Amino acid sequence: MLVFSWALNSLLVILTVAFFTLFERKIIGLIHLRVGPNKVSFLGLVQPLVDAVKLLRKQHITSTQSNKIIYSLTPLRRLVVSLLFWLLFPQAFITFSITFSILVYLVLGSILVLLALLSGWSSNSKYTFIGSLRSIAQSVSYESVFTTLVILCCVLSKSYRILTISATFRLLMSLIIMPLWAFSLLAETHRAPFDFSESESELVSGYNTEYGRANFAWLFLAEYSALLFGCGIIYFLFIPVPISFLSSPMLAALFILVISYIFTLVRVSYCRFRYDYLISFAWKSLLPTSLMLLTLSYCLV
């Protein structure tokens, strides 16, 4: 029953990701004084489905030098791990509860980092491999900050479960931790202006350069699924509402949409940073600040 519920929930997440791309393209079009997708059906609402069909119908080309088993399975594994994130959320179709849900979130995030490395290495292309190394360096840098902030949240709330964190602690954490968390989330999910692993003008899409057709679709869905889950984590950890309101699917969807809209505004408002500045900022500014807050929390709690 759990597997069936997770499969149904995963299908809904994939549909949500598809239409979130339409929402994102519409917002970017409005900001750029363009109309965005509007030709397919009414207001372009069927555009994500048409894009998916077009992508899946493309010719499948595989490099003869690639490690074919790992090369073929890694994108699907990445999508499955991204969808496993949603087991940690209260869903209408899932009554499963994980005691150490925040720690499981860190474990699954670490697996995604390894799968990004495998994506680049298995292609046996130097450009793809360089892109994966850039991605790993960025992810490891901000993974350390992210992990420290997660432990800080657990220390302040004295809980490893997302839903047991009280509204008072969420208000406290939203004022102190959420700015650092949001910055780290943008870098962790490789969103602009920190999309160095997929910077098309320099790396021709980075670690997924050699992927096309369905494999590229799985990587794309995994990336956006992780982003939406990160927006949900911000809602459950930092929005100061009573616990009874957290389990409301409509309220959660509304807040996730608002947070993702803010991330879209950041994408179109800032140009890409220099790579060395991003890595230096993680190790010299964010990590010392988060460690200082963690030490202070141990002294106070």
C-alpha positions as CSV (number, residue, x, y, z in Angstrom):
1,M,0.0,0.0,0.0
2,L,2.9,2.4,0.8
3,V,4.5,1.7,-2.6
4,F,1.2,2.4,-4.4
5,S,0.6,5.6,-2.4
6,W,4.2,6.8,-3.1
7,A,3.8,6.0,-6.9
8,L,0.5,8.0,-7.0
9,N,2.1,10.8,-5.1
10,S,5.1,10.7,-7.4
11,L,2.9,11.0,-10.5
12,L,1.3,14.1,-9.0
13,V,4.7,15.6,-8.2
14,I,5.8,15.0,-11.8
15,L,2.7,16.7,-13.1
16,T,3.3,19.6,-10.7
17,V,6.9,20.0,-11.9
18,A,5.6,20.0,-15.5
19,F,3.2,22.8,-14.9
20,F,5.6,24.7,-12.6
21,T,7.9,25.0,-15.7
22,L,5.0,26.7,-17.5
23,F,4.4,29.0,-14.5
24,E,8.1,29.8,-14.4
25,R,8.3,30.5,-18.1
26,K,5.2,32.8,-17.9
27,I,6.7,34.8,-15.0
28,I,10.0,35.2,-16.9
29,G,8.2,36.2,-20.0
30,L,6.2,38.9,-18.2
31,I,9.4,40.3,-16.5
32,H,11.2,40.3,-19.9
33,L,8.1,42.0,-21.5
34,R,7.4,38.8,-23.5
35,V,4.2,36.7,-23.6
36,G,5.8,33.4,-22.9
37,P,4.2,30.1,-24.1
38,N,0.7,30.9,-25.4
39,K,0.2,29.1,-28.7
40,V,-0.7,25.5,-27.6
41,S,-4.3,25.2,-26.4
42,F,-5.8,28.0,-24.2
43,L,-3.1,30.3,-22.9
44,G,-0.5,27.6,-23.6
45,L,-1.7,25.4,-20.8
46,V,-0.8,22.2,-22.6
47,Q,2.7,23.4,-23.5
48,P,4.4,21.2,-20.8
49,L,2.8,18.1,-22.1
50,V,3.7,18.9,-25.7
51,D,7.3,19.6,-24.6
52,A,7.4,16.2,-22.9
53,V,6.1,14.3,-25.9
54,K,8.5,16.1,-28.2
55,L,11.4,15.3,-25.9
56,L,10.5,11.6,-25.6
57,R,10.1,11.3,-29.4
58,K,13.6,12.5,-30.1
59,Q,16.2,10.1,-31.4
60,H,18.2,8.3,-28.7
61,I,21.9,8.8,-29.2
62,T,24.4,7.1,-26.9
63,S,28.1,7.6,-26.8
64,T,30.0,4.5,-27.8
65,Q,32.7,5.3,-25.2
66,S,30.3,5.6,-22.3
67,N,29.8,3.2,-19.4
68,K,26.4,2.2,-20.8
69,I,24.9,0.6,-17.7
70,I,25.7,3.4,-15.3
71,Y,25.0,6.0,-18.1
72,S,21.5,4.7,-18.7
73,L,20.4,4.1,-15.1
74,T,21.8,7.2,-13.4
75,P,19.2,9.7,-14.6
76,L,16.3,7.4,-13.5
77,R,18.0,6.8,-10.2
78,R,18.3,10.5,-9.7
79,L,14.6,11.0,-10.4
80,V,13.6,8.2,-8.0
81,V,15.8,9.6,-5.2
82,S,14.2,13.1,-5.8
83,L,10.7,11.6,-5.5
84,L,11.7,9.7,-2.3
85,F,12.0,13.2,-0.7
86,W,8.2,13.5,-0.8
87,L,7.8,10.6,1.6
88,L,8.9,13.0,4.3
89,F,5.9,15.3,3.7
90,P,2.4,14.8,5.1
91,Q,0.4,13.8,2.0
92,A,-3.3,12.9,1.4
93,F,-2.2,9.5,0.0
94,I,0.6,8.7,2.5
95,T,0.2,8.1,6.2
96,F,3.8,7.0,6.6
97,S,5.8,8.9,9.2
98,I,9.6,8.9,9.6
99,T,10.9,9.7,13.0
100,F,14.2,11.2,11.8
101,S,12.8,12.9,8.7
102,I,15.2,15.8,8.7
103,L,18.2,13.4,8.8
104,V,16.7,11.3,6.0
105,Y,16.5,14.5,4.0
106,L,20.2,15.0,4.4
107,V,21.0,11.4,3.4
108,L,18.9,11.6,0.2
109,G,20.5,15.0,-0.7
110,S,24.0,13.4,-0.4
111,I,22.9,10.6,-2.7
112,L,21.9,13.2,-5.3
113,V,25.4,14.6,-5.2
114,L,27.0,11.2,-5.9
115,L,24.5,10.6,-8.8
116,A,25.5,13.9,-10.3
117,L,29.1,12.7,-10.3
118,L,28.2,9.4,-11.8
119,S,26.2,11.2,-14.6
120,G,29.4,13.1,-15.7
121,W,31.8,10.2,-15.2
122,S,29.8,7.6,-17.0
123,S,29.4,9.7,-20.1
124,N,33.2,9.4,-20.7
125,S,33.4,13.0,-22.0
126,K,35.9,15.5,-20.6
127,Y,33.4,18.3,-20.9
128,T,30.7,16.4,-19.0
129,F,33.2,15.3,-16.4
130,I,34.4,18.8,-15.8
131,G,30.8,19.9,-15.4
132,S,30.2,17.2,-12.9
133,L,33.3,18.2,-10.9
134,R,32.1,21.8,-10.8
135,S,28.8,20.6,-9.6
136,I,30.3,18.4,-6.9
137,A,32.6,21.1,-5.7
138,Q,29.6,23.5,-5.4
139,S,27.4,20.9,-3.8
140,V,30.0,19.8,-1.2
141,S,30.7,23.4,-0.3
142,Y,27.1,24.3,0.4
143,E,26.2,20.8,1.7
144,S,28.4,21.5,4.7
145,V,26.6,24.8,5.3
146,F,23.2,23.1,4.7
147,T,24.0,20.3,7.2
148,T,25.1,22.7,9.9
149,L,21.9,24.7,9.5
150,V,19.8,21.5,9.6
151,I,21.6,20.4,12.9
152,L,21.0,23.9,14.2
153,C,17.3,23.6,13.5
154,C,17.2,20.2,15.3
155,V,19.0,21.6,18.3
156,L,16.7,24.6,18.6
157,S,13.6,22.6,18.2
158,K,14.8,19.5,20.1
159,S,13.3,17.3,17.4
160,Y,14.3,15.4,14.2
161,R,10.8,15.4,12.8
162,I,9.6,18.2,10.5
163,L,6.0,18.4,11.8
164,T,6.9,18.5,15.5
165,I,8.7,21.9,15.4
166,S,6.6,24.4,17.2
167,A,5.5,27.7,15.7
168,T,7.6,29.7,18.3
169,F,10.8,28.0,17.1
170,R,9.8,28.4,13.5
171,L,9.4,32.2,14.1
172,L,12.9,32.3,15.7
173,M,14.5,30.3,13.0
174,S,12.8,32.3,10.2
175,L,14.4,35.5,11.5
176,I,17.9,34.0,12.0
177,I,18.4,31.0,9.9
178,M,16.1,31.3,6.9
179,P,18.2,33.8,4.9
180,L,21.2,31.5,5.1
181,W,19.0,28.5,4.3
182,A,17.5,30.1,1.2
183,F,20.9,31.1,-0.1
184,S,22.3,27.6,0.5
185,L,19.2,26.1,-1.1
186,L,19.7,28.1,-4.3
187,A,23.3,27.0,-4.5
188,E,22.5,23.4,-3.5
189,T,19.8,23.0,-6.3
190,H,22.0,24.8,-8.8
191,R,19.5,27.5,-9.5
192,A,20.4,30.8,-11.1
193,P,22.4,32.9,-10.3
194,F,24.3,29.9,-9.0
195,D,23.8,27.5,-11.9
196,F,27.5,26.9,-12.5
197,S,27.1,23.1,-13.1
198,E,24.7,23.8,-16.1
199,S,25.8,27.2,-17.3
200,E,25.0,26.7,-21.0
201,S,27.1,29.6,-22.3
202,E,30.3,28.2,-20.7
203,L,29.8,24.4,-20.2
204,V,27.1,23.5,-22.7
205,S,24.8,22.2,-19.9
206,G,27.6,20.7,-17.7
207,Y,27.2,17.2,-16.4
208,N,24.1,16.4,-18.5
209,T,25.7,17.4,-21.8
210,E,25.7,13.9,-23.3
211,Y,22.1,13.1,-22.2
212,G,19.1,13.5,-24.4
213,R,15.6,12.2,-24.9
214,A,14.1,10.5,-21.8
215,N,17.4,10.6,-19.9
216,F,17.5,14.4,-20.0
217,A,13.8,14.5,-19.0
218,W,14.6,12.4,-15.9
219,L,17.4,14.7,-14.9
220,F,15.2,17.8,-15.5
221,L,12.4,16.4,-13.5
222,A,14.7,15.4,-10.6
223,E,16.2,18.9,-10.5
224,Y,12.8,20.7,-10.3
225,S,11.4,18.1,-7.9
226,A,14.3,18.7,-5.5
227,L,13.7,22.5,-5.8
228,L,10.0,22.3,-5.0
229,F,10.7,20.0,-2.1
230,G,13.3,22.6,-0.8
231,C,10.6,25.2,-1.0
232,G,8.3,22.9,1.0
233,I,11.1,22.5,3.6
234,I,11.2,26.3,4.0
235,Y,7.4,26.2,4.6
236,F,7.5,23.5,7.2
237,L,10.6,24.8,9.1
238,F,10.3,28.5,8.9
239,I,6.7,29.7,8.4
240,P,5.4,30.5,11.9
241,V,1.9,28.9,11.8
242,P,0.4,26.4,14.2
243,I,1.2,22.7,13.6
244,S,-2.5,22.0,12.7
245,F,-2.2,24.3,9.7
246,L,1.0,22.6,8.4
247,S,-1.0,19.5,7.4
248,S,-3.3,21.5,5.1
249,P,-2.4,20.5,1.5
250,M,-3.9,23.7,0.1
251,L,-2.0,26.0,2.4
252,A,1.2,24.1,1.8
253,A,0.8,24.3,-2.0
254,L,0.1,28.0,-1.7
255,F,3.2,28.8,0.3
256,I,5.4,26.6,-1.9
257,L,4.1,28.4,-5.0
258,V,4.9,31.8,-3.3
259,I,8.4,30.7,-2.3
260,S,9.1,29.2,-5.8
261,Y,7.9,32.5,-7.3
262,I,10.4,34.4,-5.2
263,F,13.2,32.0,-6.4
264,T,12.0,32.7,-10.0
265,L,12.3,36.4,-9.4
266,V,15.9,35.9,-8.1
267,R,16.6,33.9,-11.3
268,V,15.7,36.8,-13.6
269,S,17.0,39.6,-11.4
270,Y,20.6,38.6,-10.9
271,C,23.3,37.6,-13.4
272,R,25.5,34.6,-12.7
273,F,28.2,35.1,-10.1
274,R,31.9,34.1,-10.5
275,Y,32.5,30.6,-9.5
276,D,35.4,31.3,-7.2
277,Y,33.3,34.0,-5.4
278,L,30.6,31.4,-4.8
279,I,32.9,28.8,-3.3
280,S,34.8,31.4,-1.3
281,F,31.5,32.8,0.1
282,A,30.5,29.3,1.3
283,W,33.7,28.5,3.1
284,K,34.7,31.9,4.4
285,S,31.3,33.5,5.2
286,L,28.4,31.1,5.4
287,L,30.1,28.2,7.1
288,P,31.7,30.2,9.9
289,T,28.4,32.0,10.5
290,S,26.4,28.8,10.7
291,L,29.0,27.2,13.0
292,M,28.9,30.2,15.2
293,L,25.1,30.0,15.4
294,L,25.3,26.3,16.2
295,T,27.8,26.9,19.0
296,L,25.7,29.6,20.4
297,S,22.6,27.4,20.3
298,Y,24.4,24.7,22.3
299,C,25.2,27.2,24.9
300,L,21.6,28.5,25.1
301,V,19.6,25.3,24.9
